Amino acid sequence: MARVCEYSGKRPHVGHSVVRRGKAKRQGGIGQNVTGITKRRWKPNLQTVRVVDENGRVRKVKVCARYIKAGKFVKAPRGGRRIPDPA
């Protein structure tokens, strides 16, 4: 699953980019003319974050920036070194 937030389910949206020519009537012109319509995509702001899941394991997930800012999950601690047990 590429470009999909694993928490919110955000995914790319599609639409059109409309190019117009002329001055709008409300600004004193004679009106605008559409000269080109092309397809485009709005991509979500996804970041790869190390997260501690419900089983206590650390895994990498793609999360949208809004969920990172809101703190909707537990981030994994930095640094991967562990001290071995003496036993």
Helices and strands as residue ranges (DSSP letters): E 13-21, G 25-27, E 33-42, E 46-52, E 58-64, H 65-70
